[in-house]
């Protein structure tokens, strides 16, 4: 008879610990740091500005001689509050335009053209590198911070704002938004219906 083993979700997740400074230690002795990026609207830039931005991104990619991962998280917008404000209009002429506008934004939302996006860059350091160099974990975490500042400087040349995730709470919220999306959606719906 084959023994059945029960595994929990925690066994499946690669995370060992989230440190107070927001750095995440993985089970395979790697450390990751999450960087939040506030994007620019590239389409609104002139051709000259676009060329300068693309050249700045090339510099970023050449400068980062370390592993980076770019994550984009799309979230469908809940427009119920916005729609309820429109419906509460009292004038008849406005009501007719309001109904057309509500149909328009609902169609956009269903086609996912009104979703919000969160942008992140993840950088990673392996403890194996530290063992070869006889370094402790604090040096590894300092190396992650140095790499963050390199990315931040390069992205600022492009017009982007990059901020480090520096608290355990913030790192937990970001991970939860990726791994427990249904819970996040239900919370949003409850908060917006109040």
C-alpha positions as CSV (number, residue, x, y, z in Angstrom):
1,X,0.0,0.0,0.0
2,X,1.3,3.4,-1.0
3,X,1.5,5.9,1.9
4,X,-0.2,9.2,1.1
5,X,1.6,12.3,2.3
6,X,-0.2,15.5,3.0
7,X,1.6,18.7,2.1
8,X,0.6,22.2,3.1
9,X,0.7,25.3,0.9
10,X,3.7,26.5,3.0
11,X,5.7,23.4,1.8
12,X,5.1,24.5,-1.8
13,X,6.0,28.1,-1.4
14,X,9.7,28.9,-2.0
15,X,9.8,31.5,0.9
16,X,11.7,30.7,4.1
17,X,11.5,34.1,5.8
18,X,10.6,37.7,5.2
19,X,13.1,39.9,7.0
20,X,12.2,43.1,8.8
21,X,13.9,45.2,6.0
22,X,11.7,43.6,3.3
23,X,14.3,41.3,2.0
24,X,12.9,37.8,1.4
25,X,15.0,34.7,2.2
26,X,14.1,31.7,0.0
27,X,14.4,28.0,1.0
28,X,17.3,27.5,-1.4
29,X,19.4,30.1,0.5
30,X,18.8,32.9,-2.0
31,X,17.8,36.4,-1.0
32,X,15.5,38.6,-3.1
33,X,14.7,42.3,-2.9
34,X,11.6,43.8,-4.5
35,X,11.6,47.2,-6.2
36,X,8.4,49.0,-7.0
37,X,8.5,51.0,-10.3
38,X,6.2,53.9,-11.1
39,X,6.1,54.0,-14.9
40,X,5.9,56.9,-17.3
41,X,3.5,57.2,-20.2
42,X,5.8,56.5,-23.1
43,X,3.1,57.2,-25.7
44,X,2.8,60.8,-24.6
45,X,6.5,61.5,-25.2
46,X,7.9,63.2,-28.3
47,X,10.0,61.1,-30.7
48,X,13.2,62.7,-29.3
49,X,12.1,61.9,-25.7
50,X,11.3,58.4,-26.7
51,X,14.7,57.9,-28.2
52,X,16.4,59.2,-25.1
53,X,14.3,56.9,-22.9
54,X,15.1,53.9,-25.0
55,X,18.8,54.7,-24.8
56,X,18.5,55.1,-21.0
57,X,16.9,51.6,-20.9
58,X,19.8,50.2,-22.9
59,X,22.2,51.7,-20.3
60,X,20.2,50.1,-17.6
61,X,20.4,46.7,-19.2
62,X,24.2,47.1,-19.8
63,X,24.8,48.3,-16.3
64,X,22.9,45.5,-14.6
65,X,25.5,42.8,-14.7
66,X,23.3,40.8,-12.2
67,X,20.1,38.9,-12.5
68,X,16.9,40.9,-12.6
69,X,13.3,39.9,-13.1
70,X,10.6,42.3,-14.3
71,X,7.0,41.5,-13.1
72,X,3.8,43.2,-14.2
73,X,0.7,42.7,-12.3
74,X,-2.7,43.7,-13.9
75,X,-5.7,44.3,-11.8
76,X,-9.2,44.8,-13.3
77,X,-10.7,48.0,-11.9
78,X,-13.9,48.0,-9.9
79,X,-15.9,50.9,-11.2
80,X,-18.9,50.6,-9.0
81,X,-18.2,53.8,-6.9
82,X,-17.5,55.8,-10.1
83,X,-20.7,54.5,-11.7
84,X,-22.8,55.2,-8.5
85,X,-21.6,58.8,-8.5
86,X,-22.7,59.2,-12.2
87,X,-26.1,57.6,-11.5
88,X,-26.8,60.0,-8.7
89,X,-27.0,62.9,-11.2
90,X,-30.4,64.8,-10.9
91,X,-30.6,66.5,-14.3
92,X,-32.3,64.7,-17.1
93,X,-29.9,65.8,-19.9
94,X,-27.0,64.6,-17.9
95,X,-28.7,61.2,-17.2
96,X,-28.9,60.4,-20.9
97,X,-25.2,61.1,-21.3
98,X,-24.4,59.4,-18.1
99,X,-26.0,56.1,-19.3
100,X,-24.0,56.2,-22.5
101,X,-20.8,56.9,-20.5
102,X,-21.5,54.1,-18.1
103,X,-22.0,51.6,-21.0
104,X,-18.7,52.8,-22.5
105,X,-16.6,52.4,-19.3
106,X,-18.2,49.0,-18.5
107,X,-17.3,47.8,-22.0
108,X,-13.7,49.1,-21.5
109,X,-13.5,47.3,-18.2
110,X,-14.8,44.0,-19.6
111,X,-12.2,44.2,-22.3
112,X,-9.5,44.8,-19.6
113,X,-8.5,48.1,-21.1
114,X,-9.1,49.9,-17.8
115,X,-7.0,47.7,-15.6
116,X,-4.4,49.1,-13.3
117,X,-0.9,47.8,-13.5
118,X,1.8,47.4,-10.8
119,X,5.4,47.1,-12.0
120,X,8.1,45.4,-10.0
121,X,11.8,44.5,-10.4
122,X,13.1,41.6,-8.4
123,X,16.8,41.2,-7.8
124,X,18.4,38.0,-6.3
125,X,21.6,37.1,-4.6
126,X,22.7,33.5,-3.8
127,X,24.2,32.5,-0.5
128,X,26.6,30.3,-2.4
129,X,28.4,33.4,-3.6
130,X,28.9,34.4,0.0
131,X,30.2,31.0,1.1
132,X,32.9,31.2,-1.6
133,X,33.9,34.7,-0.5
134,X,33.4,33.9,3.3
135,X,30.8,36.6,3.7
136,X,27.9,36.8,6.0
137,X,24.3,37.5,5.2
138,X,24.5,41.2,6.0
139,X,27.1,41.7,3.2
140,X,24.8,39.9,0.8
141,X,21.8,42.1,1.8
142,X,24.1,45.2,1.4
143,X,24.9,44.0,-2.1
144,X,21.2,43.8,-2.9
145,X,20.8,47.4,-1.7
146,X,23.7,48.5,-3.9
147,X,22.1,46.9,-6.9
148,X,18.8,48.6,-6.0
149,X,20.5,52.0,-6.1
150,X,22.0,51.2,-9.5
151,X,18.6,50.3,-10.8
152,X,17.0,53.3,-9.2
153,X,19.6,55.7,-10.8
154,X,19.2,54.1,-14.3
155,X,15.4,54.2,-14.1
156,X,15.4,57.8,-12.9
157,X,17.2,58.7,-16.2
158,X,14.2,57.2,-18.0
159,X,11.8,59.2,-15.9
160,X,10.6,56.3,-13.8
161,X,10.4,56.3,-10.0
162,X,11.9,53.3,-8.3
163,X,11.3,52.6,-4.6
164,X,12.6,49.8,-2.5
165,X,10.3,47.6,-0.5
166,X,11.8,48.2,2.9
167,X,9.4,46.7,5.4
168,X,8.2,43.2,6.1
169,X,4.6,44.3,5.9
170,X,5.0,45.8,2.5
171,X,6.8,42.6,1.2
172,X,4.0,40.4,2.6
173,X,1.3,42.5,0.9
174,X,3.0,42.3,-2.5
175,X,3.5,38.5,-2.2
176,X,-0.1,38.1,-1.0
177,X,-1.3,40.1,-4.1
178,X,0.4,37.6,-6.4
179,X,-0.4,34.4,-4.5
180,X,-3.8,35.1,-3.1
181,X,-5.5,37.2,-5.8
182,X,-9.1,36.0,-5.0
183,X,-8.8,37.3,-1.4
184,X,-7.6,40.7,-2.7
185,X,-10.5,40.9,-5.2
186,X,-13.0,40.0,-2.6
187,X,-11.6,42.7,-0.2
188,X,-11.8,45.3,-2.9
189,X,-15.4,44.4,-3.7
190,X,-16.4,44.6,0.0
191,X,-14.7,47.9,0.6
192,X,-16.2,49.5,-2.5
193,X,-19.7,48.4,-1.8
194,X,-19.7,50.0,1.7
